[in-house]
C-alpha cells in the first residue's frame, strides 16, 4: 500500500511542530495534553480504559501526555474516592499498562504527582484526616469568583507530617522512573497542598515554612530536592504553578515581576526543569504594561522552559473555566487564535503549548492540524469531561 499524501504544515503553524528537548526527554512537537482528571479510578485504581485513552492521544501525535492528578503515597493525598493513586500494586499495574501503550504508539508521558491537602472538591465527605499548612481553608468560589469566608479543617501540619509528605513525593517520582515514565510533574498550583503553602491566606505559619512568599516555597523546595535525589540529574521534573486557585479565581501569588522572581528563584534552584504555567486564557498578560503572559514572565525570569495553556483550540461556545458552568459547555473547535499563539511561540515567550478540552474533543488534533485537515476537527462536548473516549 502506498502512504497517504499529506499537506505540508502551514508555515505560520510550523513552530508547533518543531522537536523539543529538556534533559533526557525529547518530544516530536510542542503540543502537550494538559493534565485532566476524569474521576475514573474507583478506590484509586485507574480504569482499564485509561491505557487506550492515552494511547489514542499518542497516535494522534500529541508530543507529550501529562496524566491527570494522581495521589502520592500518603493517606490524605487523594481528593475523593475516584481519583487515581500512584502507589499500590493494582494502581501501579494500571499505570504501567498506560505508559507501555503510549510508548508503543510513539508517544511520551509523565504523571502529575499530587497531594490535595485541604481542598474542598471531594464528592464524598472525607473519612481521612486532612492536611494543610495552617488548617485554614476557603470554600468557594463565590459568584464573583472569589473565595468564601475562611474555615478551619484541621490542625497545622507537624514537622513529622511535612517530612512524610516530602518523602511520599520522592517515592512516587522514583516509582515513575522505574515504571518507564519520561519524567514527572509536581502539581503546585490551583490551591492544592503545595499551593496552600505558597498562598498567604492559607499559610499562616510562623516557623521556617511561613513568612514571605520566598519563605513559603520551602515545603516545595524540600519536595523538589527529594525528588531530584531519587531520580538523578537527567530525569525531567516539571512543576505546575498558577496565580488563581480553584476556590478563588481572583487570587494572585505575585503582583509584580519582582515579586514573582522572588517566588521562582528557589524553585528553579531546587530542580525544576520546566514550569507548567496554568492560565485561564493564554492571551491574558500577567502584569499591566507587558504583553507577556505568566508563562512568558516565568521563562524571562528563570531562563527555564515553560508550558503555556488556556483555551487553545476552542472557539464559539467556549467559556472561561473560572465560570462554574465552563466544564458543562460545548465548545466548537477553532483555530482562529492559533496564529497568534504560534507567533508567541516563535518569539520564544514559552516553549510548549497544552490543550485540554480541545484534545478531549479530538484525540487526533495535532495530526489533523499538521496535515491541514482543520475541517475535520471535532468539538468538545460536556459528556467528554467525564469520559475516557
N, C-alpha and C positions, 0 to 999 in steps of 0.2 A: 504493500500500500504506500502511496506517496504521502508525504507530510502535507498537512493543510497549510496553505499560504496565509500568512497574517500580515496585516498592515504594519508599517514601521511606527514606532512610538511618536506621537505628536510632539514636535520639538519643544513646545512650551512645558510639556509634562515630563520631559526626559529626566529632570532631577530626581523624580520619584523612583526611577528605575536604575539608579547607579548603585553599585555594591557599597557596603559599609562594613567597617571592621572596628571592633572595640575589644581589646585584649584577645582572648582565644576565639571570639565569636565573629564570624564573617557572614553577612547577610547578602542575599542576591539583590535586594532592593531596599528602599527606605520605608516600606509600608508595614505597619505593625497592627496586629489585632489587639485592641485595648482590653485590659482585664475586666471581665464582666462575670458576675456570679448569677447563675440561674436557679440556685437552690435545689439542685437535683442530686443530693448526697445524703440520703436518709441515714441517720446515725453516723454521719461523717464519711460514708463510703461513696466514692464517685459512682454515678450511674453508669451502667455498662455501655451506654451510648456515647459517653464522653470521648473515647478514642476516635470513633468515626466522625464525631462532630468537629474535633480539632483537625483530623486528617483532611476533611473537606476543605478547610481553610488553607492548609498547606498545599493541597492540589490546586487550589485557586490562586496560588502564587503569592500568598501573604509571606513577607520576608521573615517576620518574627511573630510568634504567638505568645502572648502573656496570659497565663491562666487567670481565672477569677481568683479572688482571695481564698487562700487555703490556710487552715489553722495550724500554727506551730504546736509542738508537743507540750502543751501546758493546759491544765484543767479548765481554765476560763477563757481560752483563746477564741473559741468559736462564738458566733453571734446568736445562732439558733441551732436547732437540731438537724437542719437540712443543708448546712454549709460543709464543704469537704474538709477533711483533715489531711495533714501532711505527716502523719505518723500512724503506726499500727499496721499490721500485716495486710489486712484487706484493703484499706485505702491506698497504701503504697503499691500494692499489686495493680490497682486500677491506674495509678499514675504511671507506673512502668509501662502498661499497655498503651497509654496515651502517648508517651514520648516515643515509644517504638513505632507507633503508627505515623506520627508526624515525621520522624526521620525517614521512614520507608517512602514517604511521599516527597522527600527532598526538602522538608521544612526545618525550622529551628524553633525551639520553645523554651521558655523559662517559667517557673512557678512564681506566683506572687505570694510571699510569706507574710503572715498577718496575725495580729492579736487585736481583738475588737475592743478590749478594755471595758469602759462603762457604756458603750454605745447602746442606744435605746431602740434599735430597729428589730429586735428579736420578735419572731412570730408567736412565741410562747413565753410565758413568764419564766425567767431563768431559774433553774434549780441548783445552780452552781454559784460559788462566790464570784463577785465582780471585782475587778482590779482597776484602779486608776491612780494617778499621781497624788491626788488630794481627796478623792471620794466625791468631788463636786461634779455635777452633771447639769446639762441644759437641754431639756426636751425641746423639740421643735422640728422643723422651722414653723414659725407663725405665718400669717397671711402675707406679711411684708418680707418674708424670707429670713428674718432674724430669729434668734433662739428665744425660747420661753424663759420663765423665771427659773433660777437655779434650784437644784435639789441635791440632797446627799444620797449616794448609793453605796456607801461603804466607808471603810477607814482608809487613810493614806497608805500607800504601799510601803511595806517594810523593806529594809535593805536586803533581807533574805529573799523576799518576793521579787525584787528587782533583779537580783542575781540569777534567780531561777528562770526568769523570762529571757534574760540575756543569753543564758545557756541554751534555752529552747530554740531561739532563733539560730544560734550557731549550729545546733544539732540538725535542724531542718535543712539548713543550707548544705551541710555536709552530706545529708541524705540525698538532696537533689543532685549533687555532683556524682554520687555513687550510682544513682539510677540512670544517669546519662543525660540529664538536662544540660542545656547550653549556657546556663548562668542562673541567677536568681534576681527577683525584685523584692525589696523590702517595702511594704506598704506603710508609709509615714505621713499620709495625708487624710483628708476627709473626716477628721475628728475621731479616728480610731486611736488605739492606745499610745503609739509613739507621738502622734499629733496632739494628744491630750497633754503630754509633757511639754510640747512646744508652745501651746496656747496659754497665755497668761490668765485666762478666765477659768481654766480647769487645772492649772498647775499653780498652787498657792504655797508650794513648799519653801522652806527657809534653809534647807540643807544644800548640799552640792548639786542637787538635781533641780533646784529652783533658782529664782533670781532673774537676771537679764535674759533676753532671748538667746544670746550665745550660751549662757549657763544652762538654759533649759534644753540644749541639744545633748547634754552629757549622756542621758539614757540611750539615745540613738547612737551616739559615738561608741559607747561600750558594745552595743549590738553589732555595729559595723566592724569593730576591731575583732570581736569574737568570730564573726563570720569569716573575715579575712584570715584569721589564724587557722581556721579549719579547712578552708578551700584552697589556700595557696594564692600566689600573686597574680596568676593569669586568668583565673575564673571570674567572669564579669559579674559585678554587683551593680544593679540598678536600684534607685530609690525613687518612689513616687511621693511627690510633695504637692501641696495645694495651699492657696490662701484660704479658700472657703472651707466650711465644714458641712457635713450632711445635715447637721442640726442648726446651722447658722450660715446661710449663703451670703451674708453681708460681712462675715469675719475676714480679717486680714492679719497675717503674721507680721508683715513688714509694710510700712507706709512710704519708705524711700529706698532708693538703690543702696544707700549706705547701710541702712538697717538690714536689708536683705543680704548684703555681703557679710555682715557680722554673723548672720544665721548660717550661711552656706559654708563659710571657710572651715569650721571644724568638721563638718560632714564630708567635705571634699578631702580633707587631710586624713580622715579616718578610713577612707577606702572606697567611696562611691566612684564608680567608673562612668555612670551616665545617670542624669536626673530626668525622671519622667514627670513632666510638669502638667498637672491636671488643670485644664481650663474649661470654663463653661462654653466659651466660644473662642476659637483660635484667633479671631481678629481683635480680641479685646486687649488694648495696651495695659501693661502692668502699672504704669505710673503716668501721671499727667506730663505732657510735654515730650513724650517719647513714642515712637511707633512700635517699639519692641514689646512683645507680649512677655508673659512670665518665662517661657522657655528661652526667649531671646536674651532677657536680662540674666538669667541663671548662667547661660553659656558665656555671656560677656564678662560676668563677674568671676567665674570659676575657671574658665578655659576648658571645662569638661563638656563633652557632647550632651545634647538634650533631645528629648522627645516631646513633641507638641501634639495636643489633641483638642477637640472641642467642635462638634458639629460637622466634621469633614464628611463630604459626600451626601449631605442631606439637603433637601430643597423644600418645596411647598409642603406645609403641614408640620414642618419641624418646629419644635419649641425648645426653649432653653431648659436644660434639665434641672434648673433651680425651681421651675414650676412643678408643683406636686403631681400634676397630670401629665408630665412630659413622657414618662415611660409608657403611657397608655395611648399616645398619639401616633397615628400613622404619619410617616414622613416619606415623601417621594424621593427617589434617587435623583441627584442633581450634581452636575459638575460645574455649575455656574461660578463657584468661587475657587475652583481648583487652580486656575491660572494664577490667581493672587497668592494662594498657598505655595505654589511652586516658585513664584518669584521670591518669597520669603526664604524658602529652602535654598534657592540658588544664591541668595545674598549671604547665606551662612548664618541666618538668625537661629536656626536649630538644625538638627541632623536627621531626625526620624519623625514620621507622622503616623499617628494611630487613629484607627477607625473603630467605632463602637457599633451603634445601631446600623450604620451602613453595611458593615461586614456581617451582621446578623441577617440583614435583608438579603444579601447576596454574597455567598461564600467565595465566588469567583470574581469579586470586584476588581482585584489587581489585574488579573488576566484579561478581563474584558476592557479595562481602561488601556492597558498596554496594547491590545490588539485593535483598538478603535471601535469596539463594539458597545459603545455607550448606550445605544438604543435598547440593548438587551438587559440593562441593569434593572434589578428588581427592587421594589420599595421595601421599607421597613414597616411592619405591621405589629400591632400591640401583642399578638399572640406569640411572637418570636422572642420577646423578652424573657419568657419563662419556658422556652422550649430548647431542644437540642437538635434542631433541624439544620 
